[in-house]
Amino acid sequence: MSPRRRRPAATSRTAARRRTRGRGRRRRANDRLVGLLVAAVLAVALVVAVVNWLLVHWWVLVAIGVLAVLAGGVWLHQKQQRARWKAVRTQALRYGLKQLDDLHHARFEDAVRELMHRDGCQDAVRVGGGGDLGADVKATDPYGRRWVIQCKHRRNGLAGSAVGSPDLQVLNGTARQVHGADVAVIVTNGRVTAPAVAFAKQQRLHVVDRHTLGVWAAGSRPLWELLRAVPPPRKPTSLS
């Protein structure tokens, strides 16, 4: 019988603990609310004090505005200067054949991309590497034509191995079908075999051999003015 008499007391103690915990949670919640209210009041008071101070010392706002305008003008001037110098460097880009011979093959692809960009192909990009499917450089010229270029660098220039028909066949198989080329080009600082040149003419491919590369890299004219039978512009531009 004694266990039965102890149950009401245990139940009362449990209920009391629950009420105590509930009051504790409510007290903590009230404390947090009071803290937030105090922080909000202090923040409003600080804002009011700052505004009142600025109203009295209005010249500070004028000085800040003048400094902001000057800083903005300096930033804009520097931005314009950077763009101007970038345009100058791009227009002045030149390569000699000896420079191109001495490049690593990946850097040679970069040089071809830079030359296309110099001539107005703003989206010129190097994509060469493993699995490039015959495209080392892609670009869109100012007339809307899509160029796909395969680069064949020869460390020894004319003394290196000649570019042959198999290289042109790879370009022919992927340039238009895979990359959507309007103009498919192979560029080399070396030699191109006669059968490869004949194949290129037959398949409407373009070959930039060492001589043409030298003229192009010297900066006399853009590449599309040095090649024959380039497709007509896709869209009218200020250059057409």
TIGU-41817 format. One line per 4 residues: number of its first residue (from 1); their letters; for each residue x, y, z of N, C-alpha, C. Coordinates in nm, 2 decimals. Example, Ala and Ser with C-alpha at 12.3 -4.5 7.8 and 13.67 -1.06 7.14 Angstrom:
BEGIN
1> as> 1.32 -0.57 0.78 1.23 -0.45 0.78 1.32 -0.33 0.78 ~ 1.28 -0.22 0.71 1.37 -0.11 0.71 1.29 0.00 0.79
% end
This chain:
BEGIN
1> mspr> 0.08 -0.12 0.00 0.00 0.00 0.00 0.09 0.13 0.00 ~ 0.21 0.12 0.06 0.29 0.24 0.07 0.33 0.30 -0.07 ~ 0.36 0.22 -0.17 0.40 0.27 -0.30 0.28 0.36 -0.36 ~ 0.16 0.31 -0.34 0.04 0.39 -0.39 0.03 0.52 -0.33
5> rrrp> 0.07 0.53 -0.20 0.06 0.66 -0.13 0.16 0.76 -0.18 ~ 0.28 0.71 -0.24 0.39 0.80 -0.28 0.37 0.86 -0.42 ~ 0.28 0.80 -0.50 0.26 0.84 -0.64 0.21 0.99 -0.65 ~ 0.11 1.03 -0.57 0.06 1.17 -0.58 0.17 1.27 -0.55
9> aats> 0.26 1.24 -0.46 0.37 1.33 -0.43 0.47 1.34 -0.55 ~ 0.50 1.23 -0.61 0.59 1.23 -0.72 0.53 1.30 -0.84 ~ 0.40 1.28 -0.86 0.33 1.35 -0.97 0.34 1.50 -0.94 ~ 0.32 1.54 -0.82 0.32 1.69 -0.79 0.46 1.75 -0.81
13> rtaa> 0.56 1.67 -0.77 0.70 1.72 -0.80 0.73 1.74 -0.95 ~ 0.68 1.64 -1.03 0.70 1.65 -1.17 0.63 1.77 -1.23 ~ 0.51 1.79 -1.19 0.43 1.91 -1.24 0.50 2.04 -1.20 ~ 0.55 2.04 -1.08 0.62 2.16 -1.03 0.74 2.19 -1.11
17> rrrt> 0.82 2.08 -1.14 0.94 2.10 -1.23 0.90 2.15 -1.36 ~ 0.79 2.10 -1.42 0.75 2.15 -1.55 0.71 2.29 -1.55 ~ 0.64 2.33 -1.44 0.60 2.47 -1.43 0.72 2.56 -1.42 ~ 0.82 2.51 -1.34 0.94 2.59 -1.32 1.01 2.61 -1.45
21> rgrg> 1.03 2.50 -1.53 1.09 2.51 -1.66 1.02 2.60 -1.75 ~ 0.88 2.60 -1.75 0.80 2.68 -1.84 0.82 2.83 -1.80 ~ 0.83 2.86 -1.67 0.85 3.00 -1.63 0.99 3.04 -1.67 ~ 1.09 2.95 -1.66 1.22 2.98 -1.70 1.23 3.02 -1.85
25> rrrr> 1.16 2.94 -1.93 1.17 2.97 -2.08 1.10 3.10 -2.11 ~ 0.99 3.12 -2.04 0.92 3.25 -2.07 1.00 3.37 -2.02 ~ 1.07 3.35 -1.91 1.16 3.46 -1.86 1.27 3.49 -1.96 ~ 1.33 3.38 -2.01 1.44 3.40 -2.11 1.39 3.46 -2.23
29> andr> 1.27 3.42 -2.28 1.21 3.49 -2.40 1.18 3.63 -2.37 ~ 1.13 3.66 -2.25 1.10 3.80 -2.22 1.23 3.88 -2.21 ~ 1.34 3.82 -2.16 1.47 3.89 -2.15 1.52 3.92 -2.29 ~ 1.51 3.82 -2.38 1.55 3.85 -2.52 1.47 3.96 -2.59
33> lvgl> 1.34 3.96 -2.56 1.26 4.06 -2.62 1.30 4.20 -2.57 ~ 1.32 4.21 -2.44 1.36 4.33 -2.38 1.50 4.38 -2.43 ~ 1.59 4.28 -2.45 1.72 4.31 -2.51 1.70 4.37 -2.65 ~ 1.62 4.31 -2.73 1.60 4.36 -2.87 1.54 4.50 -2.87
37> lvaa> 1.44 4.52 -2.78 1.38 4.65 -2.77 1.48 4.76 -2.73 ~ 1.56 4.72 -2.64 1.66 4.82 -2.59 1.76 4.85 -2.71 ~ 1.80 4.74 -2.78 1.89 4.76 -2.89 1.83 4.85 -3.00 ~ 1.70 4.83 -3.03 1.63 4.90 -3.13 1.62 5.05 -3.08
41> vlav> 1.59 5.07 -2.96 1.58 5.21 -2.91 1.72 5.28 -2.92 ~ 1.82 5.21 -2.88 1.96 5.27 -2.89 1.99 5.30 -3.04 ~ 1.96 5.21 -3.13 1.99 5.23 -3.27 1.91 5.35 -3.32 ~ 1.79 5.37 -3.29 1.71 5.48 -3.33 1.77 5.61 -3.27
45> alvv> 1.80 5.60 -3.14 1.86 5.72 -3.08 1.99 5.76 -3.15 ~ 2.07 5.66 -3.18 2.20 5.69 -3.25 2.18 5.75 -3.39 ~ 2.08 5.70 -3.46 2.05 5.76 -3.59 2.00 5.90 -3.58 ~ 1.91 5.92 -3.48 1.86 6.06 -3.46 1.98 6.15 -3.42
49> avvn> 2.07 6.11 -3.34 2.18 6.19 -3.30 2.27 6.22 -3.42 ~ 2.30 6.12 -3.50 2.38 6.15 -3.62 2.32 6.24 -3.71 ~ 2.18 6.23 -3.74 2.11 6.32 -3.83 2.11 6.46 -3.77 ~ 2.09 6.47 -3.65 2.09 6.61 -3.59 2.23 6.67 -3.60
53> wllv> 2.34 6.59 -3.58 2.47 6.64 -3.59 2.50 6.68 -3.73 ~ 2.46 6.60 -3.83 2.48 6.64 -3.97 2.40 6.76 -4.01 ~ 2.28 6.78 -3.95 2.21 6.90 -3.98 2.28 7.03 -3.93 ~ 2.35 7.01 -3.82 2.42 7.12 -3.77 2.55 7.14 -3.85
57> hwwv> 2.62 7.03 -3.88 2.74 7.04 -3.95 2.72 6.99 -4.09 ~ 2.64 7.07 -4.16 2.60 7.03 -4.30 2.71 7.03 -4.40 ~ 2.82 7.11 -4.37 2.93 7.11 -4.46 3.00 6.98 -4.47 ~ 2.98 6.89 -4.37 3.04 6.75 -4.38 2.98 6.68 -4.49
61> lvai> 2.85 6.69 -4.51 2.78 6.62 -4.62 2.83 6.67 -4.75 ~ 2.85 6.80 -4.76 2.90 6.86 -4.88 3.04 6.81 -4.92 ~ 3.12 6.80 -4.81 3.26 6.75 -4.83 3.26 6.60 -4.88 ~ 3.17 6.52 -4.81 3.16 6.38 -4.85 3.11 6.37 -5.00
65> gvla> 3.02 6.45 -5.04 2.97 6.45 -5.17 3.08 6.48 -5.27 ~ 3.15 6.59 -5.24 3.26 6.63 -5.33 3.37 6.52 -5.34 ~ 3.40 6.46 -5.23 3.50 6.35 -5.23 3.45 6.23 -5.31 ~ 3.32 6.20 -5.30 3.26 6.09 -5.38 3.27 6.12 -5.53
69> vlag> 3.23 6.24 -5.56 3.24 6.28 -5.71 3.38 6.27 -5.76 ~ 3.48 6.32 -5.68 3.62 6.32 -5.72 3.67 6.17 -5.74 ~ 3.63 6.09 -5.64 3.67 5.95 -5.64 3.61 5.88 -5.76 ~ 3.48 5.91 -5.79 3.42 5.85 -5.91 3.48 5.89 -6.04
73> gvwl> 3.52 6.02 -6.04 3.59 6.07 -6.16 3.72 6.01 -6.18 ~ 3.80 5.99 -6.07 3.93 5.92 -6.09 3.91 5.78 -6.13 ~ 3.82 5.71 -6.07 3.79 5.57 -6.11 3.75 5.56 -6.26 ~ 3.67 5.65 -6.30 3.62 5.64 -6.44 3.74 5.68 -6.54
77> hqkq> 3.82 5.78 -6.50 3.94 5.81 -6.58 4.03 5.69 -6.59 ~ 4.06 5.63 -6.48 4.15 5.51 -6.48 4.10 5.40 -6.57 ~ 3.96 5.38 -6.56 3.90 5.27 -6.64 3.92 5.30 -6.79 ~ 3.89 5.43 -6.83 3.91 5.47 -6.97 4.05 5.46 -7.01
81> qrar> 4.15 5.49 -6.93 4.29 5.48 -6.96 4.33 5.33 -6.98 ~ 4.28 5.25 -6.89 4.31 5.10 -6.91 4.25 5.05 -7.04 ~ 4.13 5.09 -7.07 4.07 5.04 -7.20 4.14 5.10 -7.32 ~ 4.19 5.23 -7.31 4.26 5.29 -7.42 4.40 5.22 -7.44
85> wkav> 4.47 5.19 -7.33 4.60 5.12 -7.35 4.58 4.98 -7.39 ~ 4.47 4.91 -7.35 4.45 4.78 -7.40 4.43 4.78 -7.55 ~ 4.35 4.88 -7.60 4.33 4.89 -7.74 4.46 4.91 -7.82 ~ 4.54 5.00 -7.76 4.67 5.03 -7.83 4.76 4.90 -7.83
89> rtqa> 4.76 4.83 -7.72 4.85 4.71 -7.72 4.79 4.61 -7.82 ~ 4.66 4.60 -7.83 4.60 4.50 -7.92 4.63 4.53 -8.06 ~ 4.62 4.66 -8.10 4.64 4.70 -8.23 4.79 4.69 -8.27 ~ 4.88 4.70 -8.17 5.02 4.70 -8.20 5.07 4.56 -8.20
93> lryg> 4.99 4.46 -8.18 5.04 4.32 -8.16 5.10 4.28 -8.29 ~ 5.23 4.23 -8.28 5.30 4.18 -8.40 5.38 4.06 -8.36 ~ 5.40 3.97 -8.45 5.49 3.86 -8.43 5.58 3.84 -8.55 ~ 5.71 3.81 -8.52 5.80 3.77 -8.63 5.80 3.62 -8.64
97> lkql> 5.83 3.57 -8.76 5.83 3.42 -8.77 5.93 3.36 -8.68 ~ 6.05 3.42 -8.65 6.14 3.36 -8.55 6.08 3.35 -8.42 ~ 6.00 3.45 -8.38 5.93 3.45 -8.25 5.83 3.33 -8.25 ~ 5.76 3.31 -8.35 5.66 3.20 -8.36 5.73 3.07 -8.36
101> ddlh> 5.84 3.06 -8.43 5.92 2.93 -8.43 5.96 2.89 -8.29 ~ 6.00 2.99 -8.21 6.05 2.96 -8.07 5.95 2.93 -7.97 ~ 5.82 2.94 -8.01 5.71 2.92 -7.91 5.69 2.77 -7.89 ~ 5.64 2.74 -7.77 5.58 2.61 -7.74 5.45 2.59 -7.82
105> harf> 5.41 2.47 -7.86 5.30 2.46 -7.95 5.17 2.51 -7.89 ~ 5.16 2.50 -7.75 5.04 2.56 -7.69 5.04 2.71 -7.69 ~ 5.16 2.77 -7.68 5.18 2.92 -7.69 5.15 2.96 -7.83 ~ 5.19 2.88 -7.93 5.16 2.91 -8.07 5.01 2.93 -8.09
109> edav> 4.93 2.84 -8.03 4.79 2.85 -8.04 4.74 2.98 -7.97 ~ 4.80 3.01 -7.86 4.76 3.14 -7.79 4.79 3.26 -7.88 ~ 4.91 3.25 -7.95 4.94 3.36 -8.05 4.84 3.37 -8.16 ~ 4.79 3.26 -8.21 4.69 3.27 -8.32 4.56 3.33 -8.26
113> relm> 4.53 3.29 -8.14 4.41 3.35 -8.08 4.42 3.50 -8.06 ~ 4.54 3.54 -8.02 4.56 3.68 -8.00 4.56 3.76 -8.13 ~ 4.61 3.70 -8.24 4.60 3.77 -8.37 4.46 3.78 -8.42 ~ 4.38 3.68 -8.39 4.24 3.69 -8.43 4.17 3.80 -8.35
117> hrdg> 4.20 3.80 -8.22 4.14 3.91 -8.14 4.19 4.04 -8.18 ~ 4.31 4.06 -8.22 4.36 4.18 -8.27 4.29 4.23 -8.39 ~ 4.24 4.14 -8.48 4.17 4.17 -8.60 4.03 4.20 -8.58 ~ 3.98 4.19 -8.46 3.84 4.23 -8.43 3.75 4.11 -8.39
121> cqda> 3.80 3.99 -8.36 3.73 3.88 -8.32 3.72 3.88 -8.17 ~ 3.62 3.95 -8.11 3.62 3.97 -7.97 3.60 3.84 -7.89 ~ 3.54 3.74 -7.95 3.52 3.62 -7.87 3.63 3.51 -7.90 ~ 3.74 3.55 -7.96 3.84 3.45 -7.99 3.89 3.37 -7.87
125> vrvg> 3.89 3.24 -7.88 3.92 3.16 -7.77 4.01 3.04 -7.81 ~ 4.10 3.00 -7.73 4.18 2.88 -7.76 4.12 2.76 -7.69 ~ 4.09 2.66 -7.77 4.03 2.54 -7.72 4.11 2.42 -7.74 ~ 4.23 2.43 -7.79 4.32 2.32 -7.82 4.35 2.24 -7.69
129> gggd> 4.38 2.11 -7.71 4.41 2.02 -7.61 4.36 1.89 -7.64 ~ 4.37 1.80 -7.54 4.32 1.66 -7.56 4.17 1.66 -7.59 ~ 4.13 1.59 -7.69 3.99 1.58 -7.73 3.93 1.71 -7.79 ~ 4.02 1.79 -7.86 3.97 1.92 -7.92 3.90 1.89 -8.05
133> lgad> 3.90 1.77 -8.10 3.83 1.74 -8.23 3.87 1.83 -8.34 ~ 4.00 1.86 -8.35 4.05 1.93 -8.47 4.04 2.08 -8.46 ~ 4.00 2.13 -8.34 3.98 2.28 -8.33 4.07 2.33 -8.22 ~ 4.17 2.42 -8.25 4.26 2.47 -8.15 4.21 2.62 -8.12
137> vkat> 4.16 2.69 -8.21 4.11 2.83 -8.19 3.98 2.84 -8.26 ~ 3.88 2.91 -8.19 3.75 2.94 -8.24 3.73 3.09 -8.23 ~ 3.67 3.15 -8.33 3.64 3.30 -8.32 3.53 3.33 -8.42 ~ 3.47 3.44 -8.39 3.37 3.50 -8.48 3.42 3.64 -8.53
141> dpyg> 3.43 3.66 -8.66 3.49 3.78 -8.71 3.38 3.89 -8.71 ~ 3.42 4.02 -8.74 3.32 4.13 -8.73 3.21 4.12 -8.83 ~ 3.22 4.02 -8.93 3.12 4.00 -9.03 3.03 3.89 -8.99 ~ 3.04 3.83 -8.87 2.95 3.73 -8.83 2.99 3.59 -8.87
145> rrwv> 3.11 3.57 -8.93 3.15 3.44 -8.98 3.22 3.37 -8.86 ~ 3.19 3.24 -8.85 3.25 3.15 -8.75 3.38 3.09 -8.80 ~ 3.49 3.11 -8.73 3.62 3.05 -8.77 3.66 2.94 -8.68 ~ 3.70 2.83 -8.74 3.76 2.72 -8.67 3.90 2.70 -8.72
149> iqck> 4.00 2.70 -8.63 4.14 2.70 -8.68 4.21 2.59 -8.61 ~ 4.28 2.51 -8.69 4.37 2.41 -8.64 4.51 2.45 -8.66 ~ 4.59 2.44 -8.55 4.73 2.49 -8.55 4.83 2.38 -8.56 ~ 4.93 2.39 -8.64 5.03 2.29 -8.66 5.17 2.36 -8.64
153> hrrn> 5.22 2.36 -8.52 5.35 2.43 -8.50 5.47 2.33 -8.53 ~ 5.57 2.39 -8.59 5.69 2.31 -8.62 5.81 2.39 -8.56 ~ 5.87 2.32 -8.46 5.98 2.39 -8.39 6.09 2.43 -8.49 ~ 6.11 2.36 -8.60 6.22 2.39 -8.69 6.17 2.47 -8.81
157> glag> 6.05 2.52 -8.81 6.00 2.59 -8.92 5.99 2.52 -9.05 ~ 6.05 2.57 -9.15 6.04 2.50 -9.28 6.12 2.37 -9.28 ~ 6.21 2.35 -9.19 6.29 2.23 -9.18 6.21 2.12 -9.11 ~ 6.10 2.16 -9.05 6.02 2.05 -8.98 5.94 1.97 -9.07
161> savg> 5.87 1.88 -9.02 5.79 1.79 -9.10 5.67 1.87 -9.16 ~ 5.64 1.83 -9.28 5.53 1.91 -9.36 5.39 1.87 -9.31 ~ 5.30 1.96 -9.31 5.16 1.93 -9.29 5.11 1.86 -9.41 ~ 5.05 1.74 -9.39 5.00 1.66 -9.50 4.85 1.65 -9.50
165> spdl> 4.80 1.57 -9.60 4.66 1.55 -9.62 4.58 1.50 -9.49 ~ 4.64 1.41 -9.42 4.57 1.36 -9.30 4.53 1.47 -9.20 ~ 4.62 1.57 -9.19 4.58 1.68 -9.10 4.46 1.75 -9.15 ~ 4.46 1.78 -9.28 4.34 1.85 -9.34 4.22 1.76 -9.34
169> qvln> 4.23 1.63 -9.34 4.12 1.54 -9.34 4.05 1.55 -9.20 ~ 4.13 1.56 -9.09 4.08 1.57 -8.96 4.00 1.70 -8.95 ~ 4.05 1.81 -9.00 3.99 1.94 -9.00 3.86 1.94 -9.08 ~ 3.86 1.87 -9.19 3.75 1.87 -9.28 3.63 1.78 -9.21
173> gtar> 3.67 1.69 -9.13 3.57 1.60 -9.07 3.50 1.66 -8.95 ~ 3.56 1.76 -8.89 3.50 1.81 -8.77 3.46 1.96 -8.77 ~ 3.53 2.04 -8.86 3.52 2.19 -8.85 3.37 2.23 -8.87 ~ 3.31 2.18 -8.97 3.17 2.23 -9.00 3.07 2.14 -8.93
177> qvhg> 3.09 2.01 -8.93 2.99 1.92 -8.87 2.98 1.93 -8.72 ~ 3.10 1.94 -8.66 3.11 1.94 -8.51 3.11 2.09 -8.45 ~ 3.19 2.17 -8.51 3.21 2.31 -8.46 3.13 2.42 -8.53 ~ 3.06 2.38 -8.63 2.98 2.48 -8.70 3.05 2.59 -8.77
181> adva> 3.17 2.56 -8.83 3.25 2.66 -8.89 3.19 2.71 -9.02 ~ 3.21 2.84 -9.04 3.19 2.90 -9.18 3.32 2.90 -9.25 ~ 3.43 2.92 -9.18 3.56 2.92 -9.24 3.65 2.82 -9.16 ~ 3.70 2.72 -9.22 3.79 2.62 -9.16 3.93 2.64 -9.21
185> vivt> 4.02 2.66 -9.12 4.16 2.70 -9.15 4.26 2.61 -9.08 ~ 4.37 2.58 -9.15 4.48 2.52 -9.08 4.60 2.62 -9.09 ~ 4.66 2.64 -8.98 4.77 2.74 -8.97 4.90 2.67 -8.93 ~ 5.01 2.69 -9.00 5.14 2.63 -8.97 5.25 2.73 -8.99
189> ngrv> 5.35 2.72 -8.91 5.48 2.80 -8.94 5.58 2.72 -9.02 ~ 5.53 2.61 -9.07 5.61 2.52 -9.16 5.57 2.51 -9.30 ~ 5.59 2.38 -9.35 5.55 2.36 -9.49 5.42 2.28 -9.50 ~ 5.36 2.29 -9.62 5.24 2.21 -9.65 5.26 2.14 -9.78
193> tapa> 5.23 2.01 -9.78 5.25 1.93 -9.90 5.15 1.97 -10.01 ~ 5.19 1.94 -10.13 5.11 1.98 -10.25 4.98 1.90 -10.25 ~ 4.98 1.77 -10.21 4.85 1.70 -10.20 4.76 1.76 -10.10 ~ 4.81 1.81 -9.99 4.73 1.87 -9.88 4.67 2.00 -9.93
197> vafa> 4.75 2.08 -10.01 4.69 2.20 -10.06 4.58 2.17 -10.16 ~ 4.60 2.07 -10.25 4.50 2.03 -10.34 4.37 1.98 -10.27 ~ 4.39 1.90 -10.16 4.27 1.86 -10.09 4.20 1.97 -10.03 ~ 4.27 2.07 -9.97 4.21 2.19 -9.91 4.12 2.26 -10.01
201> kqqr> 4.18 2.28 -10.13 4.10 2.35 -10.24 3.97 2.28 -10.27 ~ 3.98 2.15 -10.28 3.87 2.06 -10.32 3.76 2.07 -10.21 ~ 3.80 2.07 -10.08 3.70 2.07 -9.97 3.67 2.21 -9.91 ~ 3.71 2.31 -9.98 3.69 2.45 -9.94 3.74 2.48 -9.80
205> lhvv> 3.87 2.42 -9.78 3.94 2.45 -9.65 4.05 2.56 -9.69 ~ 4.10 2.63 -9.59 4.19 2.73 -9.61 4.32 2.70 -9.54 ~ 4.43 2.72 -9.61 4.57 2.69 -9.56 4.65 2.82 -9.54 ~ 4.69 2.84 -9.42 4.78 2.95 -9.39 4.92 2.89 -9.37
209> drht> 5.00 2.90 -9.47 5.14 2.84 -9.46 5.23 2.95 -9.40 ~ 5.36 2.91 -9.40 5.46 3.00 -9.34 5.46 3.14 -9.40 ~ 5.45 3.15 -9.53 5.45 3.28 -9.59 5.33 3.37 -9.55 ~ 5.21 3.31 -9.56 5.09 3.38 -9.53 5.09 3.42 -9.38
213> lgvw> 5.14 3.32 -9.29 5.14 3.35 -9.15 5.23 3.47 -9.12 ~ 5.35 3.48 -9.19 5.44 3.59 -9.17 5.37 3.72 -9.20 ~ 5.30 3.73 -9.31 5.23 3.85 -9.35 5.12 3.89 -9.25 ~ 5.05 3.79 -9.21 4.94 3.81 -9.12 4.99 3.86 -8.98
217> aags> 5.09 3.78 -8.93 5.15 3.82 -8.80 5.21 3.95 -8.79 ~ 5.26 4.00 -8.91 5.32 4.13 -8.92 5.22 4.24 -8.90 ~ 5.10 4.21 -8.91 4.99 4.31 -8.88 4.95 4.39 -9.00 ~ 4.98 4.35 -9.12 4.94 4.44 -9.24 4.79 4.43 -9.26
221> rplw> 4.73 4.31 -9.26 4.59 4.30 -9.29 4.53 4.19 -9.21 ~ 4.40 4.19 -9.18 4.34 4.07 -9.11 4.34 3.95 -9.20 ~ 4.32 3.84 -9.14 4.34 3.71 -9.21 4.24 3.69 -9.32 ~ 4.12 3.74 -9.30 4.02 3.72 -9.41 4.05 3.80 -9.54
225> ellr> 4.14 3.90 -9.53 4.18 3.97 -9.65 4.30 3.90 -9.72 ~ 4.36 3.81 -9.65 4.47 3.74 -9.71 4.44 3.60 -9.77 ~ 4.32 3.56 -9.74 4.27 3.43 -9.80 4.18 3.45 -9.91 ~ 4.18 3.35 -10.00 4.09 3.35 -10.12 3.96 3.28 -10.09
229> avpp> 3.85 3.32 -10.15 3.72 3.24 -10.15 3.67 3.23 -10.01 ~ 3.69 3.33 -9.93 3.63 3.33 -9.79 3.48 3.35 -9.81 ~ 3.39 3.28 -9.73 3.25 3.30 -9.75 3.21 3.45 -9.72 ~ 3.10 3.49 -9.78 3.05 3.63 -9.76 3.01 3.65 -9.62
233> prkp> 3.00 3.78 -9.58 2.95 3.81 -9.44 2.82 3.75 -9.41 ~ 2.80 3.71 -9.29 2.67 3.66 -9.24 2.58 3.77 -9.21 ~ 2.63 3.88 -9.17 2.54 3.99 -9.13 2.61 4.13 -9.17 ~ 2.53 4.23 -9.20 2.59 4.36 -9.24 2.65 4.42 -9.11
237> tsls> 2.76 4.49 -9.13 2.83 4.56 -9.02 2.88 4.69 -9.07 ~ 2.94 4.77 -8.99 3.00 4.90 -9.03 3.12 4.87 -9.11 ~ 3.18 4.75 -9.11 3.29 4.72 -9.19 3.26 4.67 -9.33 ~ 3.13 4.63 -9.35 3.10 4.57 -9.48 3.06 4.68 -9.58
% end
